[in-house]
Amino acid sequence: MNIFSDRFFLITAAIIASTLAWSFWSSLQQNAFPILSALALITLIVENRKLRKELKTIKSKI
């Protein structure tokens, strides 16, 4: 690809990301922080369970 199409795709991605961010913050307003916190907590719990399962399989091999 040439440099102009790369720039076009980069600008398009930036416009889409900024539009999604604006719509997220404008629609949720005061409730955005608790939702993001809950999402982060759920993500950490899921990742912790995956890591514990992986650690258990590694320990059983030793």
Residue pairs with C-beta under 8 A, 6 or more apart in sequence:
24 32
25 32
28 35
